[in-house]
Amino acid sequence: MADAPKPKEKSKISSARRLGLKIRLLIVAGQMLEVEVEEKKRERDEALAERVPPLKLSGLSVEELQDLCRDLHHKIDVVDEERYDVGLKVTKNDKEIHNLGLKIIELQSKFKKPNLKRVKISAEAMLSVLLGSKHKETIDFKSNLKTVKKPEEKKEEVTDWRQNVDAMSGMEGRKKMFDA
């Protein structure tokens, strides 16, 4: 029988070795994670040192300290305004994404594919729709087609003597006159 389940193949690695490999992988991953955290911390400290120069407060008078405080407060206000604006943009975009997701779900559940109808359209009309204003000259597609001659149907000879008599006497024309 072809559908019979195959016996499970034994692993070539023993379970103790597999467990040892998993432990080593976890240790290496932990070390890599620690290095990554230290790297991020170092990058953050470098960015802060670059953006915010150290303050030199020694030897400043009271007025100079007050001016420095005012300048720092002004910079803090500007940064808070930017942070607030960015936060509003983020929340607005999150709401828009959520609403669009709901619309997609709604459309997928309600939308039924309509039955398509055949539309007879000429080749000229199709080209004008597809090419728009670029389509200027007319193309006769039918002229390029091969012509196939159908054998003519043989007329059946009148075998009924009544029809034959009517045809000979011209009664058919008279019947048509009276029927109309």
MDTraj code that builds the backbone (N, CA, C; nanometers):
import mdtraj as md
import numpy as np

residues = "MET ALA ASP ALA PRO LYS PRO LYS GLU LYS SER LYS ILE SER SER ALA ARG ARG LEU GLY LEU LYS ILE ARG LEU LEU ILE VAL ALA GLY GLN MET LEU GLU VAL GLU VAL GLU GLU LYS LYS ARG GLU ARG ASP GLU ALA LEU ALA GLU ARG VAL PRO PRO LEU LYS LEU SER GLY LEU SER VAL GLU GLU LEU GLN ASP LEU CYS ARG ASP LEU HIS HIS LYS ILE ASP VAL VAL ASP GLU GLU ARG TYR ASP VAL GLY LEU LYS VAL THR LYS ASN ASP LYS GLU ILE HIS ASN LEU GLY LEU LYS ILE ILE GLU LEU GLN SER LYS PHE LYS LYS PRO ASN LEU LYS ARG VAL LYS ILE SER ALA GLU ALA MET LEU SER VAL LEU LEU GLY SER LYS HIS LYS GLU THR ILE ASP PHE LYS SER ASN LEU LYS THR VAL LYS LYS PRO GLU GLU LYS LYS GLU GLU VAL THR ASP TRP ARG GLN ASN VAL ASP ALA MET SER GLY MET GLU GLY ARG LYS LYS MET PHE ASP ALA".split()
xyz = np.array([
    [0.0829, -0.1179, 0.0000],
    [0.0000, 0.0000, 0.0000],
    [0.0877, 0.1248, 0.0000],
    [0.0586, 0.2173, -0.0886],
    [0.1395, 0.3375, -0.1035],
    [0.1094, 0.4402, 0.0050],
    [-0.0085, 0.4358, 0.0637],
    [-0.0495, 0.5345, 0.1632],
    [-0.0094, 0.4975, 0.3052],
    [0.0593, 0.3886, 0.3240],
    [0.0977, 0.3468, 0.4577],
    [0.1975, 0.4468, 0.5162],
    [0.1812, 0.4855, 0.6442],
    [0.2728, 0.5828, 0.7044],
    [0.4127, 0.5244, 0.7153],
    [0.5103, 0.6089, 0.6841],
    [0.6491, 0.5659, 0.6922],
    [0.6948, 0.5711, 0.8372],
    [0.7768, 0.4771, 0.8787],
    [0.8282, 0.4830, 1.0164],
    [0.9199, 0.6037, 1.0320],
    [0.9137, 0.6657, 1.1485],
    [0.9912, 0.7866, 1.1748],
    [1.1395, 0.7513, 1.1763],
    [1.2158, 0.8276, 1.0972],
    [1.3592, 0.8005, 1.0909],
    [1.4255, 0.8494, 1.2185],
    [1.5192, 0.7721, 1.2662],
    [1.5906, 0.8108, 1.3874],
    [1.6887, 0.9220, 1.3537],
    [1.7017, 1.0139, 1.4466],
    [1.7931, 1.1249, 1.4275],
    [1.9363, 1.0737, 1.4328],
    [2.0202, 1.1359, 1.3527],
    [2.1599, 1.0945, 1.3507],
    [2.2372, 1.1541, 1.4665],
    [2.1779, 1.2539, 1.5334],
    [2.2425, 1.3189, 1.6474],
    [2.1738, 1.2701, 1.7747],
    [2.2521, 1.2358, 1.8729],
    [2.1932, 1.1876, 1.9974],
    [2.1260, 1.3043, 2.0712],
    [2.0342, 1.2706, 2.1586],
    [1.9585, 1.3750, 2.2297],
    [2.0502, 1.4555, 2.3227],
    [2.1513, 1.3923, 2.3816],
    [2.2439, 1.4643, 2.4697],
    [2.3242, 1.5666, 2.3885],
    [2.3686, 1.5259, 2.2704],
    [2.4443, 1.6180, 2.1852],
    [2.3547, 1.7333, 2.1382],
    [2.2293, 1.7008, 2.1003],
    [2.1355, 1.8029, 2.0573],
    [2.1111, 1.9039, 2.1686],
    [2.0942, 1.8559, 2.2914],
    [2.0726, 1.9446, 2.4055],
    [2.1951, 2.0319, 2.4296],
    [2.3145, 1.9745, 2.4170],
    [2.4372, 2.0517, 2.4343],
    [2.4492, 2.1620, 2.3289],
    [2.4115, 2.1296, 2.2047],
    [2.4151, 2.2304, 2.0976],
    [2.3170, 2.3439, 2.1255],
    [2.1975, 2.3082, 2.1731],
    [2.0979, 2.4115, 2.2046],
    [2.1492, 2.5040, 2.3150],
    [2.2117, 2.4465, 2.4157],
    [2.2631, 2.5270, 2.5268],
    [2.3725, 2.6212, 2.4759],
    [2.4631, 2.5697, 2.3918],
    [2.5687, 2.6547, 2.3371],
    [2.5114, 2.7676, 2.2525],
    [2.4098, 2.7359, 2.1703],
    [2.3447, 2.8391, 2.0887],
    [2.2831, 2.9479, 2.1759],
    [2.2184, 2.9082, 2.2839],
    [2.1574, 3.0064, 2.3744],
    [2.2638, 3.0928, 2.4401],
    [2.3765, 3.0340, 2.4770],
    [2.4838, 3.1111, 2.5401],
    [2.5390, 3.2131, 2.4400],
    [2.5641, 3.1698, 2.3175],
    [2.6169, 3.2609, 2.2148],
    [2.5161, 3.3715, 2.1850],
    [2.3865, 3.3376, 2.1762],
    [2.2836, 3.4386, 2.1499],
    [2.2774, 3.5396, 2.2638],
    [2.2907, 3.4922, 2.3887],
    [2.2917, 3.5831, 2.5039],
    [2.4097, 3.6790, 2.4980],
    [2.5265, 3.6277, 2.4618],
    [2.6448, 3.7139, 2.4503],
    [2.6264, 3.8171, 2.3395],
    [2.5698, 3.7744, 2.2275],
    [2.5463, 3.8682, 2.1168],
    [2.4462, 3.9760, 2.1580],
    [2.3470, 3.9378, 2.2361],
    [2.2476, 4.0349, 2.2830],
    [2.3115, 4.1372, 2.3764],
    [2.3997, 4.0918, 2.4648],
    [2.4690, 4.1839, 2.5548],
    [2.5559, 4.2819, 2.4758],
    [2.6269, 4.2322, 2.3745],
    [2.7103, 4.3192, 2.2911],
    [2.6235, 4.4222, 2.2187],
    [2.5077, 4.3798, 2.1706],
    [2.4171, 4.4709, 2.0993],
    [2.3652, 4.5804, 2.1923],
    [2.3314, 4.5431, 2.3167],
    [2.2821, 4.6421, 2.4134],
    [2.3922, 4.7432, 2.4446],
    [2.5153, 4.6962, 2.4655],
    [2.6264, 4.7867, 2.4929],
    [2.6532, 4.8792, 2.3743],
    [2.6417, 4.8274, 2.2536],
    [2.6624, 4.9076, 2.1328],
    [2.5571, 5.0192, 2.1232],
    [2.4317, 4.9852, 2.1495],
    [2.3254, 5.0865, 2.1457],
    [2.3481, 5.1940, 2.2514],
    [2.3919, 5.1515, 2.3698],
    [2.4185, 5.2466, 2.4780],
    [2.5316, 5.3417, 2.4384],
    [2.6372, 5.2866, 2.3783],
    [2.7497, 5.3681, 2.3349],
    [2.7070, 5.4664, 2.2265],
    [2.6272, 5.4203, 2.1282],
    [2.5787, 5.5091, 2.0219],
    [2.4918, 5.6216, 2.0784],
    [2.4111, 5.5883, 2.1784],
    [2.3243, 5.6898, 2.2411],
    [2.4088, 5.7959, 2.3113],
    [2.5100, 5.7517, 2.3853],
    [2.5972, 5.8460, 2.4546],
    [2.6717, 5.9360, 2.3557],
    [2.7176, 5.8792, 2.2438],
    [2.7863, 5.9587, 2.1420],
    [2.6928, 6.0624, 2.0810],
    [2.5687, 6.0228, 2.0533],
    [2.4720, 6.1150, 1.9936],
    [2.4397, 6.2282, 2.0900],
    [2.4234, 6.1957, 2.2181],
    [2.3944, 6.2995, 2.3171],
    [2.5136, 6.3941, 2.3323],
    [2.6358, 6.3410, 2.3337],
    [2.7543, 6.4257, 2.3476],
    [2.7684, 6.5187, 2.2268],
    [2.7270, 6.4697, 2.1094],
    [2.7357, 6.5515, 1.9892],
    [2.6293, 6.6615, 1.9884],
    [2.5086, 6.6286, 2.0301],
    [2.3975, 6.7245, 2.0245],
    [2.3980, 6.8232, 2.1404],
    [2.4353, 6.7752, 2.2579],
    [2.4298, 6.8604, 2.3771],
    [2.5724, 6.8816, 2.4277],
    [2.6276, 6.9976, 2.4008],
    [2.7644, 7.0220, 2.4507],
    [2.7627, 7.0372, 2.6034],
    [2.8725, 7.0058, 2.6688],
    [2.8751, 7.0178, 2.8160],
    [2.8647, 7.1651, 2.8586],
    [2.7944, 7.1871, 2.9700],
    [2.7740, 7.3231, 3.0206],
    [2.8971, 7.3688, 3.0991],
    [2.9353, 7.4938, 3.0762],
    [3.0451, 7.5540, 3.1525],
    [2.9826, 7.6576, 3.2454],
    [2.9621, 7.6164, 3.3676],
    [2.8954, 7.7044, 3.4634],
    [2.9934, 7.7803, 3.5534],
    [3.1140, 7.7358, 3.5545],
    [3.2106, 7.8016, 3.6439],
    [3.2508, 7.9381, 3.5886],
    [3.2541, 8.0363, 3.6753],
    [3.2971, 8.1704, 3.6392],
    [3.1894, 8.2534, 3.5733],
    [3.0631, 8.2090, 3.5786],
    [2.9544, 8.2869, 3.5189],
    [2.8860, 8.3707, 3.6259],
    [2.8441, 8.4904, 3.5871],
    [2.7725, 8.5762, 3.6815],
    [2.6264, 8.5320, 3.6880],
    [2.5513, 8.5936, 3.7771],
    [2.4107, 8.5583, 3.7976],
    [2.3297, 8.5883, 3.6714],
    [2.3563, 8.7028, 3.6084],
    [2.2833, 8.7394, 3.4874],
    [2.3115, 8.6404, 3.3743],
    [2.4368, 8.6015, 3.3608],
    [2.4718, 8.5066, 3.2561],
    [2.4071, 8.3712, 3.2808],
    [2.4003, 8.3292, 3.4069],
    [2.3318, 8.2040, 3.4417],
    [2.1829, 8.2122, 3.4083],
    [2.1196, 8.3298, 3.4391],
    [1.9779, 8.3467, 3.4091],
    [1.9537, 8.3436, 3.2581],
    [2.0408, 8.4087, 3.1810],
    [2.0289, 8.4047, 3.0346],
    [2.0430, 8.2615, 2.9822],
    [2.1380, 8.1881, 3.0408],
    [2.1581, 8.0489, 3.0008],
    [2.0342, 7.9658, 3.0314],
    [1.9737, 7.9876, 3.1487],
    [1.8515, 7.9152, 3.1874],
    [1.7368, 7.9486, 3.0918],
    [1.7226, 8.0780, 3.0585],
    [1.6165, 8.1181, 2.9648],
    [1.6368, 8.0512, 2.8286],
    [1.7604, 8.0495, 2.7827],
    [1.7909, 7.9876, 2.6531],
    [1.7589, 7.8379, 2.6562],
    [1.7962, 7.7710, 2.7658],
    [1.7666, 7.6285, 2.7789],
    [1.6158, 7.6034, 2.7844],
    [1.5421, 7.6884, 2.8585],
    [1.3960, 7.6738, 2.8652],
    [1.3337, 7.6923, 2.7266],
    [1.3849, 7.7887, 2.6510],
    [1.3329, 7.8113, 2.5159],
    [1.3579, 7.6883, 2.4274],
    [1.4793, 7.6315, 2.4350],
    [1.5104, 7.5118, 2.3566],
    [1.4224, 7.3944, 2.3977],
    [1.3970, 7.3819, 2.5282],
    [1.3098, 7.2746, 2.5773],
    [1.1691, 7.2915, 2.5221],
    [1.1187, 7.4161, 2.5193],
    [0.9851, 7.4414, 2.4658],
    [0.9764, 7.4027, 2.3176],
    [1.0792, 7.4387, 2.2408],
    [1.0799, 7.4063, 2.0976],
    [1.0783, 7.2549, 2.0778],
    [1.1609, 7.1837, 2.1537],
    [1.1680, 7.0377, 2.1412],
    [1.0350, 6.9742, 2.1825],
    [0.9712, 7.0262, 2.2900],
    [0.8414, 6.9730, 2.3325],
    [0.7349, 6.9938, 2.2256],
    [0.7368, 7.1108, 2.1610],
    [0.6398, 7.1360, 2.0542],
    [0.6590, 7.0378, 1.9389],
    [0.7839, 7.0150, 1.9002],
    [0.8119, 6.9203, 1.7921],
    [0.7674, 6.7794, 1.8303],
    [0.7963, 6.7403, 1.9542],
    [0.7580, 6.6066, 2.0011],
    [0.6063, 6.5920, 2.0000],
    [0.5351, 6.6975, 2.0443],
    [0.3891, 6.6945, 2.0472],
    [0.3335, 6.6830, 1.9047],
    [0.3899, 6.7622, 1.8106],
    [0.3440, 6.7573, 1.6716],
    [0.3668, 6.6190, 1.6100],
    [0.4841, 6.5639, 1.6355],
    [0.5140, 6.4313, 1.5810],
    [0.4207, 6.3272, 1.6426],
    [0.3934, 6.3390, 1.7727],
    [0.3014, 6.2463, 1.8387],
    [0.1622, 6.2541, 1.7785],
    [0.1143, 6.3760, 1.7497],
    [-0.0177, 6.3913, 1.6879],
    [-0.0205, 6.3283, 1.5483],
    [0.0855, 6.3499, 1.4706],
    [0.0903, 6.2907, 1.3375],
    [0.0877, 6.1387, 1.3456],
    [0.1614, 6.0839, 1.4409],
    [0.1672, 5.9387, 1.4559],
    [0.0295, 5.8840, 1.4940],
    [-0.0373, 5.9478, 1.5918],
    [-0.1698, 5.8990, 1.6316],
    [-0.2699, 5.9129, 1.5167],
    [-0.2606, 6.0217, 1.4412],
    [-0.3508, 6.0409, 1.3263],
    [-0.3291, 5.9306, 1.2233],
    [-0.2023, 5.9026, 1.1931],
    [-0.1721, 5.7975, 1.0959],
    [-0.2158, 5.6604, 1.1469],
    [-0.1988, 5.6343, 1.2767],
    [-0.2429, 5.5072, 1.3334],
    [-0.3940, 5.4906, 1.3195],
    [-0.4703, 5.5988, 1.3480],
    [-0.6157, 5.5924, 1.3338],
    [-0.6548, 5.5683, 1.1883],
    [-0.5854, 5.6365, 1.0965],
    [-0.6164, 5.6200, 0.9546],
    [-0.5870, 5.4771, 0.9093],
    [-0.4755, 5.4220, 0.9550],
    [-0.4404, 5.2841, 0.9205],
    [-0.5454, 5.1880, 0.9747],
    [-0.5881, 5.2119, 1.0983],
    [-0.6903, 5.1262, 1.1592],
    [-0.8210, 5.1351, 1.0809],
    [-0.8631, 5.2571, 1.0439],
    [-0.9878, 5.2739, 0.9685],
    [-0.9799, 5.2077, 0.8310],
    [-0.8654, 5.2218, 0.7651],
    [-0.8493, 5.1572, 0.6355],
    [-0.8527, 5.0050, 0.6481],
    [-0.7934, 4.9537, 0.7543],
    [-0.7998, 4.8100, 0.7785],
    [-0.9423, 4.7630, 0.7977],
    [-1.0223, 4.8415, 0.8720],
    [-1.1633, 4.8062, 0.8914],
    [-1.2392, 4.8106, 0.7591],
    [-1.2100, 4.9111, 0.6762],
    [-1.2765, 4.9205, 0.5458],
    [-1.2425, 4.7999, 0.4588],
    [-1.1166, 4.7579, 0.4633],
    [-1.0757, 4.6418, 0.3839],
    [-1.1517, 4.5180, 0.4293],
    [-1.1598, 4.4991, 0.5601],
    [-1.2311, 4.3829, 0.6127],
    [-1.3780, 4.3894, 0.5725],
    [-1.4373, 4.5075, 0.5808],
    [-1.5784, 4.5245, 0.5454],
    [-1.6008, 4.4951, 0.3970],
    [-1.5122, 4.5462, 0.3120],
    [-1.5279, 4.5230, 0.1684],
    [-1.5084, 4.3763, 0.1332],
    [-1.4151, 4.3102, 0.1987],
    [-1.3913, 4.1696, 0.1679],
    [-1.5101, 4.0838, 0.2072],
    [-1.5766, 4.1213, 0.3142],
    [-1.6879, 4.0380, 0.3597],
    [-1.8143, 4.0638, 0.2785],
    [-1.8373, 4.1862, 0.2328],
    [-1.9616, 4.2196, 0.1639],
    [-1.9533, 4.2050, 0.0129],
    [-1.8374, 4.2201, -0.0440],
    [-1.8251, 4.2302, -0.1886],
    [-1.8516, 4.0959, -0.2547],
    [-1.9431, 4.0964, -0.3496],
    [-1.9690, 3.9781, -0.4296],
    [-1.9303, 4.0106, -0.5725],
    [-1.8692, 3.9173, -0.6375],
    [-1.8273, 3.9414, -0.7744],
    [-1.9507, 3.9435, -0.8631],
    [-1.9674, 4.0476, -0.9419],
    [-2.0848, 4.0542, -1.0293],
    [-2.0698, 3.9594, -1.1474],
    [-2.1831, 3.9163, -1.1991],
    [-2.1804, 3.8347, -1.3188],
    [-2.1461, 3.9245, -1.4366],
    [-2.0448, 3.8882, -1.5086],
    [-2.0021, 3.9697, -1.6212],
    [-2.0869, 3.9377, -1.7426],
    [-2.1181, 4.0414, -1.8198],
    [-2.1990, 4.0239, -1.9396],
    [-2.1096, 4.0404, -2.0614],
    [-2.1410, 3.9661, -2.1664],
    [-2.0665, 3.9811, -2.2908],
    [-2.1091, 4.1105, -2.3569],
    [-2.0123, 4.1824, -2.4044],
    [-2.0400, 4.3070, -2.4737],
    [-1.9831, 4.2943, -2.6141],
    [-2.0688, 4.3175, -2.7125],
    [-2.0215, 4.3124, -2.8505],
    [-1.9632, 4.4480, -2.8838],
    [-1.8360, 4.4469, -2.9184],
    [-1.7686, 4.5713, -2.9511],
    [-1.6825, 4.5461, -3.0733],
    [-1.6807, 4.6408, -3.1620],
    [-1.6020, 4.6231, -3.2841],
    [-1.4539, 4.6418, -3.2526],
    [-1.3729, 4.5963, -3.3459],
    [-1.2289, 4.6082, -3.3274],
    [-1.1879, 4.7547, -3.3249],
    [-1.2542, 4.8355, -3.4070],
    [-1.2235, 4.9784, -3.4099],
    [-1.2531, 5.0432, -3.2753],
    [-1.3691, 5.0108, -3.2200],
    [-1.4062, 5.0699, -3.0914],
    [-1.3115, 5.0240, -2.9819],
    [-1.2700, 4.8978, -2.9865],
    [-1.1783, 4.8465, -2.8851],
    [-1.0434, 4.9170, -2.8946],
    [-0.9938, 4.9362, -3.0167],
    [-0.8665, 5.0057, -3.0332],
    [-0.8760, 5.1503, -2.9877],
    [-0.9878, 5.2142, -3.0165],
    [-1.0014, 5.3539, -2.9741],
    [-1.0080, 5.3647, -2.8226],
    [-1.0681, 5.2654, -2.7580],
    [-1.0725, 5.2671, -2.6114],
    [-0.9338, 5.2424, -2.5542],
    [-0.8621, 5.1455, -2.6119],
    [-0.7306, 5.1106, -2.5573],
    [-0.6261, 5.2167, -2.5876],
    [-0.6250, 5.2685, -2.7093],
    [-0.5203, 5.3613, -2.7491],
    [-0.5585, 5.5069, -2.7329],
    [-0.6861, 5.5350, -2.7192],
    [-0.7309, 5.6720, -2.6984],
    [-0.7069, 5.7562, -2.8217],
    [-0.6456, 5.8718, -2.8040],
    [-0.6262, 5.9656, -2.9140],
    [-0.5180, 5.9200, -3.0113],
    [-0.4374, 5.8223, -2.9742],
    [-0.3316, 5.7743, -3.0628],
    [-0.3888, 5.6991, -3.1825],
    [-0.5083, 5.6427, -3.1663],
    [-0.5692, 5.5619, -3.2713],
    [-0.6381, 5.6537, -3.3711],
    [-0.5790, 5.6655, -3.4915],
    [-0.6363, 5.7547, -3.5917],
    [-0.6791, 5.6811, -3.7169],
    [-0.5992, 5.5857, -3.7613],
    [-0.6320, 5.5202, -3.8860],
    [-0.7188, 5.3983, -3.8612],
    [-0.7991, 5.3650, -3.9603],
    [-0.8887, 5.2506, -3.9462],
    [-0.8203, 5.1271, -4.0018],
    [-0.8433, 5.0186, -3.9371],
    [-0.7835, 4.8923, -3.9777],
    [-0.8977, 4.7955, -4.0044],
    [-0.8917, 4.7294, -4.1194],
    [-0.9947, 4.6328, -4.1534],
    [-0.9398, 4.4943, -4.1211],
    [-0.9801, 4.4409, -4.0067],
    [-0.9303, 4.3110, -3.9641],
    [-0.9929, 4.1984, -4.0463],
    [-1.1157, 4.2214, -4.0936],
    [-1.1851, 4.1157, -4.1664],
    [-1.1192, 4.0877, -4.3003],
    [-1.0531, 4.1875, -4.3590],
    [-0.9905, 4.1666, -4.4893],
    [-0.8718, 4.0714, -4.4795],
    [-0.8111, 4.0615, -4.3619],
    [-0.6955, 3.9735, -4.3444],
    [-0.7357, 3.8292, -4.3168],
    [-0.8637, 3.8059, -4.2950],
    [-0.9078, 3.6705, -4.2636],
    [-0.9183, 3.5867, -4.3905],
    [-0.8996, 3.4593, -4.3761],
    [-0.9140, 3.3694, -4.4889],
    [-1.0623, 3.3499, -4.5174],
    [-1.0935, 3.3381, -4.6440],
    [-1.2327, 3.3114, -4.6794],
    [-1.2478, 3.1627, -4.7044],
    [-1.3517, 3.1091, -4.6484],
    [-1.3792, 2.9671, -4.6644],
    [-1.5116, 2.9559, -4.7389],
    [-1.5091, 2.8881, -4.8512],
    [-1.6314, 2.8719, -4.9291],
    [-1.7067, 2.7514, -4.8769],
    [-1.8315, 2.7772, -4.8451],
    [-1.9167, 2.6679, -4.7991],
    [-1.9806, 2.6037, -4.9222],
    [-1.9923, 2.4736, -4.9204],
    [-2.0584, 2.4094, -5.0353],
    [-2.2065, 2.4481, -5.0359],
    [-2.2558, 2.4792, -5.1524],
    [-2.3952, 2.5207, -5.1632],
    [-2.4852, 2.4019, -5.1377],
    [-2.5937, 2.4321, -5.0698],
    [-2.6890, 2.3253, -5.0402],
    [-2.7689, 2.2958, -5.1669],
    [-2.7901, 2.1707, -5.1912],
    [-2.8679, 2.1318, -5.3086],
    [-3.0155, 2.1499, -5.2768],
    [-3.0846, 2.2096, -5.3712],
    [-3.2283, 2.2267, -5.3532],
    [-3.2953, 2.0928, -5.3764],
    [-3.3851, 2.0651, -5.2867],
    [-3.4583, 1.9388, -5.3011],
    [-3.5613, 1.9552, -5.4130],
    [-3.5678, 1.8565, -5.4934],
    [-3.6655, 1.8610, -5.6008],
    [-3.8023, 1.8303, -5.5432],
    [-3.9001, 1.8974, -5.6008],
    [-4.0370, 1.8790, -5.5530],
    [-4.0856, 1.7432, -5.5993],
    [-4.1186, 1.6599, -5.5044],
    [-4.1646, 1.5260, -5.5397],
    [-4.3161, 1.5129, -5.5275],
    [-4.3721, 1.6021, -5.4466],
    [-4.5173, 1.5964, -5.4286],
    [-4.5829, 1.6541, -5.5555],
    [-4.6733, 1.5842, -5.6153],
    [-4.7334, 1.6271, -5.7412],
    [-4.8199, 1.7504, -5.7245],
    [-4.8763, 1.7701, -5.5993],
    [-4.9612, 1.8878, -5.5788],
    [-4.8765, 2.0149, -5.5826],
    [-4.7617, 2.0083, -5.5151],
    [-4.6735, 2.1247, -5.5154],
    [-4.6219, 2.1513, -5.6563],
    [-4.5960, 2.0453, -5.7269],
    [-4.5464, 2.0582, -5.8628],
    [-4.6512, 2.1244, -5.9517],
    [-4.7771, 2.0852, -5.9358],
    [-4.8846, 2.1421, -6.0156],
    [-4.9024, 2.2890, -5.9820],
    [-4.8978, 2.3200, -5.8498],
    [-4.9128, 2.4598, -5.8085],
    [-4.7985, 2.5442, -5.8645],
    [-4.6794, 2.4906, -5.8641],
    [-4.5649, 2.5642, -5.9138],
    [-4.5773, 2.5881, -6.0648],
    [-4.6270, 2.4885, -6.1364],
    [-4.6397, 2.5005, -6.2805],
    [-4.7496, 2.5991, -6.3194],
    [-4.8579, 2.5989, -6.2440],
    [-4.9717, 2.6826, -6.2821],
    [-4.9587, 2.8251, -6.2323],
    [-4.8601, 2.8516, -6.1471],
    [-4.8435, 2.9861, -6.0937],
    [-4.9370, 3.0155, -5.9789],
    [-4.9864, 2.9131, -5.9118],
    [-5.0799, 2.9299, -5.8009],
    [-5.0088, 2.9853, -5.6774],
    [-4.8824, 2.9591, -5.6664],
    [-4.8116, 3.0077, -5.5479],
    [-4.8174, 3.1583, -5.5423],
    [-4.7979, 3.2244, -5.6533],
    [-4.8028, 3.3717, -5.6558],
    [-4.9405, 3.4212, -5.6197],
    [-5.0440, 3.3509, -5.6642],
    [-5.1799, 3.3910, -5.6327],
    [-5.2100, 3.3724, -5.4853],
    [-5.1597, 3.2630, -5.4286],
    [-5.1834, 3.2394, -5.2850],
    [-5.1190, 3.3490, -5.2018],
    [-5.0013, 3.3919, -5.2430],
    [-4.9333, 3.4989, -5.1695],
    [-5.0105, 3.6282, -5.1785],
    [-5.0698, 3.6567, -5.2946],
    [-5.1484, 3.7779, -5.3102],
    [-5.2679, 3.7772, -5.2163],
    [-5.3363, 3.6633, -5.2084],
    [-5.4569, 3.6540, -5.1261],
    [-5.4221, 3.6499, -4.9766],
    [-5.3075, 3.5956, -4.9409],
    [-5.2678, 3.5889, -4.7997],
    [-5.2323, 3.7273, -4.7471],
    [-5.1809, 3.8117, -4.8302],
    [-5.1398, 3.9434, -4.7854],
    [-5.2584, 4.0302, -4.7741],
])
top = md.Topology()
chain = top.add_chain()
for i, resn in enumerate(residues, 1):
    res = top.add_residue(resn, chain, resSeq=i)
    for name in ("N", "CA", "C"):
        top.add_atom(name, md.element.get_by_symbol(name[0]), res)
traj = md.Trajectory(xyz[None], top)
